[in-house]
């Protein structure tokens, strides 16, 4: 059995107190607590504390410290339960303490995975180009269960997905004036897959998007690509030159009819 001989305020943190005890071998520092734990256990000079009491006091203080860590982490933005758990584990907080903190935060409604998921989906659809598949994956990584993800993704209706996919595709077209219409559509599809749009949404978007080029725009594109191909194959002549040019331009997505028209054009020039 030890006796509390002194309680002092920490210099750098006025809300924490150092507890000194004497077990008959002389006074020594025993542990520190915050003000809430000090009050809860009514710690005072002259109070007797046994080993079990000290362990319980330190355990409750660990919970308080971890709780403050979690609240500060939550102050930045909403968090999923798994995010908080991973953060506390990274801070080397013991699992029983982590569980106590999570239970307390949930009871105080500081964490709610359903509300978090709904907010996350709304934020992602309003501030990013991400499709639902990418958002679903990110929610899974944050520990959100499948039923909650499904509920949250209802905030991102098909109509909005298609509208956003159309805008992304048409934006790509504006940047791809030197490429064939077919290649632009292929690139648009690949881009939308990367961004997390499902294939049914992609097909709807590409059918509705204005990706068709005027004939003169397509001709301008094949001239640009043709000049690049010509610099590569100009050492060839006749049939061999013609075949290599046709193969190169076909791989770039141009139709055989347009390729023949372009080759006739450069033969006359």
C-alpha positions as CSV (number, residue, x, y, z in Angstrom):
1,X,0.0,0.0,0.0
2,X,1.3,3.4,-0.9
3,X,0.3,6.9,0.2
4,X,-0.1,9.9,-2.0
5,X,2.4,12.5,-0.7
6,X,2.2,15.2,-3.3
7,X,0.1,16.3,-6.3
8,X,1.6,18.9,-8.7
9,X,0.4,20.6,-11.9
10,X,2.5,19.8,-15.0
11,X,4.3,22.9,-16.4
12,X,3.4,22.3,-20.0
13,X,-0.1,21.1,-19.5
14,X,-2.1,22.7,-16.7
15,X,-4.9,20.1,-17.1
16,X,-2.6,17.2,-16.1
17,X,-1.2,16.4,-12.7
18,X,1.8,14.4,-11.4
19,X,1.1,12.1,-8.5
20,X,3.9,11.2,-6.1
21,X,3.6,8.3,-3.6
22,X,5.5,6.8,-0.7
23,X,5.3,3.0,-0.1
24,X,7.7,3.2,2.9
25,X,10.8,3.5,0.8
26,X,10.7,7.2,0.2
27,X,8.7,9.5,-2.0
28,X,8.8,9.0,-5.8
29,X,6.8,9.9,-8.9
30,X,4.1,7.3,-9.5
31,X,1.9,8.4,-12.4
32,X,0.1,11.3,-14.0
33,X,-3.6,11.9,-14.7
34,X,-5.8,14.6,-16.2
35,X,-8.2,16.7,-14.1
36,X,-11.3,14.5,-14.9
37,X,-9.6,11.4,-13.6
38,X,-8.2,13.3,-10.6
39,X,-11.8,14.3,-9.7
40,X,-13.3,11.0,-10.6
41,X,-11.1,9.0,-8.2
42,X,-11.0,11.9,-5.7
43,X,-7.2,11.7,-5.5
44,X,-5.7,13.8,-2.7
45,X,-2.6,14.1,-0.5
46,X,-2.7,11.4,2.2
47,X,-4.9,9.0,0.3
48,X,-3.9,5.4,0.3
49,X,-3.8,3.6,-3.0
50,X,-3.0,-0.1,-3.7
51,X,-1.5,-1.6,-6.8
52,X,-4.9,-2.5,-8.2
53,X,-6.2,1.0,-7.7
54,X,-3.2,2.5,-9.5
55,X,-3.7,0.1,-12.5
56,X,-7.4,1.1,-12.7
57,X,-6.6,4.9,-12.4
58,X,-3.9,4.6,-15.2
59,X,-6.3,2.6,-17.4
60,X,-9.0,5.3,-17.1
61,X,-6.3,8.0,-17.8
62,X,-5.2,6.1,-20.9
63,X,-8.8,6.2,-22.0
64,X,-9.0,9.9,-21.5
65,X,-5.8,10.5,-23.4
66,X,-6.9,8.4,-26.3
67,X,-10.3,10.0,-26.3
68,X,-8.7,13.5,-26.6
69,X,-6.6,12.2,-29.5
70,X,-9.7,10.9,-31.3
71,X,-11.7,14.0,-30.7
72,X,-8.9,16.2,-32.1
73,X,-8.6,13.8,-35.1
74,X,-12.4,14.1,-35.6
75,X,-12.2,17.9,-35.4
76,X,-10.5,18.0,-38.9
77,X,-13.4,16.2,-40.6
78,X,-15.9,13.4,-40.2
79,X,-14.3,10.0,-39.8
80,X,-15.4,6.4,-40.2
81,X,-15.0,4.2,-37.1
82,X,-12.2,2.2,-38.8
83,X,-10.3,5.4,-39.5
84,X,-10.3,6.4,-35.9
85,X,-9.4,2.9,-34.8
86,X,-6.5,2.7,-37.2
87,X,-5.3,6.2,-36.1
88,X,-5.3,5.2,-32.4
89,X,-3.5,1.9,-33.1
90,X,-0.9,3.9,-35.1
91,X,-0.5,6.0,-31.9
92,X,0.2,2.8,-30.0
93,X,-3.0,2.8,-28.0
94,X,-3.8,-0.6,-26.6
95,X,-6.8,-2.4,-28.1
96,X,-9.0,-2.4,-24.9
97,X,-8.5,1.3,-24.6
98,X,-9.3,1.8,-28.3
99,X,-12.5,-0.2,-27.9
100,X,-13.6,1.9,-24.9
101,X,-12.9,5.1,-26.8
102,X,-14.9,3.9,-29.9
103,X,-17.8,3.0,-27.6
104,X,-17.8,6.4,-25.9
105,X,-17.6,8.3,-29.2
106,X,-20.5,6.2,-30.7
107,X,-22.6,6.8,-27.6
108,X,-22.0,10.5,-27.9
109,X,-22.8,10.3,-31.7
110,X,-19.4,11.6,-32.6
111,X,-19.0,8.6,-35.0
112,X,-21.7,7.1,-37.1
113,X,-20.7,5.1,-40.2
114,X,-24.0,5.5,-41.9
115,X,-24.0,9.3,-41.6
116,X,-20.3,9.3,-42.6
117,X,-20.9,7.2,-45.7
118,X,-23.8,9.5,-46.8
119,X,-21.7,12.6,-46.3
120,X,-18.7,11.0,-48.1
121,X,-20.8,10.1,-51.2
122,X,-22.3,13.6,-51.4
123,X,-18.9,15.2,-51.1
124,X,-17.3,13.0,-53.7
125,X,-20.0,13.4,-56.3
126,X,-20.1,17.2,-55.8
127,X,-16.4,17.9,-55.7
128,X,-14.7,15.2,-57.8
129,X,-15.1,13.3,-61.1
130,X,-15.2,9.9,-59.4
131,X,-17.7,7.4,-60.5
132,X,-19.6,5.1,-58.0
133,X,-17.2,2.2,-58.3
134,X,-14.3,4.2,-57.1
135,X,-16.4,5.7,-54.3
136,X,-17.5,2.2,-53.3
137,X,-13.9,1.0,-53.1
138,X,-12.9,4.0,-51.0
139,X,-15.7,3.4,-48.6
140,X,-14.7,-0.3,-48.3
141,X,-11.2,0.8,-47.5
142,X,-12.6,2.9,-44.7
143,X,-14.3,-0.1,-43.2
144,X,-17.9,0.7,-44.2
145,X,-20.0,-2.5,-44.7
146,X,-21.7,-3.3,-48.0
147,X,-25.3,-2.6,-46.9
148,X,-24.3,0.9,-45.7
149,X,-22.4,1.5,-48.9
150,X,-25.4,0.6,-51.0
151,X,-27.6,2.9,-48.9
152,X,-25.1,5.8,-49.3
153,X,-24.6,5.4,-53.0
154,X,-28.4,6.0,-53.5
155,X,-27.2,9.7,-53.0
156,X,-25.5,9.3,-56.5
157,X,-28.4,8.5,-58.8
158,X,-27.9,7.1,-62.3
159,X,-29.0,10.4,-64.0
160,X,-26.2,12.3,-62.3
161,X,-23.7,9.6,-63.1
162,X,-24.6,9.7,-66.8
163,X,-24.6,13.6,-66.8
164,X,-21.1,13.7,-65.3
165,X,-19.8,11.0,-67.6
166,X,-21.1,12.9,-70.6
167,X,-19.3,16.1,-69.5
168,X,-16.1,14.3,-69.0
169,X,-16.3,12.7,-72.4
170,X,-17.0,15.9,-74.2
171,X,-14.2,17.6,-72.3
172,X,-11.8,14.9,-73.5
173,X,-13.0,15.5,-77.1
174,X,-12.1,19.2,-76.9
175,X,-8.6,18.2,-75.9
176,X,-8.3,15.6,-78.7
177,X,-8.8,17.5,-81.9
178,X,-5.8,15.9,-83.5
179,X,-7.1,12.3,-83.0
180,X,-9.7,10.3,-84.8
181,X,-13.3,10.1,-83.6
182,X,-13.0,6.4,-82.9
183,X,-9.8,6.8,-80.9
184,X,-11.5,9.6,-78.9
185,X,-14.4,7.3,-78.0
186,X,-12.0,4.5,-77.0
187,X,-10.1,6.9,-74.8
188,X,-13.3,8.3,-73.3
189,X,-14.4,4.7,-72.4
190,X,-11.0,3.9,-70.8
191,X,-11.0,7.2,-68.8
192,X,-14.5,6.6,-67.5
193,X,-13.6,3.0,-66.4
194,X,-10.5,4.4,-64.5
195,X,-12.7,7.0,-62.8
196,X,-15.1,4.3,-61.6
197,X,-18.1,4.4,-63.8
198,X,-19.8,1.1,-64.6
199,X,-20.1,-0.1,-68.2
200,X,-23.8,0.5,-68.5
201,X,-23.4,4.1,-67.4
202,X,-20.4,4.5,-69.8
203,X,-22.4,3.2,-72.8
204,X,-25.3,5.5,-72.0
205,X,-23.0,8.4,-71.7
206,X,-21.1,7.7,-74.9
207,X,-24.3,7.3,-76.8
208,X,-25.7,10.6,-75.5
209,X,-22.4,12.6,-75.6
210,X,-21.7,14.8,-78.6
211,X,-18.5,13.1,-79.8
212,X,-19.2,13.0,-83.5
213,X,-16.7,15.1,-85.5
214,X,-17.5,17.1,-88.6
215,X,-16.0,15.7,-91.8
216,X,-13.5,18.6,-92.1
217,X,-12.5,18.1,-88.4
218,X,-11.8,14.4,-89.0
219,X,-9.9,15.2,-92.2
220,X,-7.8,17.8,-90.2
221,X,-7.0,15.1,-87.6
222,X,-5.9,12.6,-90.3
223,X,-3.7,15.2,-91.9
224,X,-1.9,15.8,-88.6
225,X,-1.5,12.1,-87.9
226,X,-0.5,11.5,-91.5
227,X,2.3,13.9,-91.4
228,X,3.7,12.2,-88.3
229,X,3.4,8.8,-90.1
230,X,5.0,10.1,-93.3
231,X,8.1,11.3,-91.4
232,X,8.4,7.8,-90.1
233,X,7.9,5.9,-93.4
234,X,9.2,8.4,-96.0
235,X,12.1,6.1,-96.7
236,X,9.7,3.6,-98.3
237,X,8.1,4.0,-101.7
238,X,5.3,2.7,-103.8
239,X,3.1,-0.1,-102.4
240,X,5.2,-0.6,-99.3
241,X,4.9,3.0,-98.3
242,X,1.2,3.0,-99.0
243,X,0.6,-0.1,-96.8
244,X,2.6,1.2,-93.9
245,X,0.8,4.5,-94.0
246,X,-2.6,2.7,-94.1
247,X,-1.7,0.4,-91.2
248,X,-0.4,3.3,-89.1
249,X,-3.5,5.5,-89.7
250,X,-5.9,2.6,-89.2
251,X,-4.3,1.9,-85.8
252,X,-5.0,5.6,-85.1
253,X,-8.7,4.9,-85.6
254,X,-9.4,6.3,-89.0
255,X,-11.7,4.6,-91.5
256,X,-10.3,2.9,-94.6
257,X,-12.4,5.3,-96.7
258,X,-10.9,8.4,-95.1
259,X,-7.4,6.9,-95.3
260,X,-7.7,6.3,-99.0
261,X,-9.0,9.9,-99.4
262,X,-6.0,11.3,-97.5
263,X,-3.5,9.2,-99.5
264,X,-5.0,10.4,-102.7
265,X,-4.7,13.9,-101.5
266,X,-1.0,13.7,-100.7
267,X,-0.3,11.9,-104.0
268,X,-1.7,14.9,-105.8
269,X,0.3,17.4,-103.7
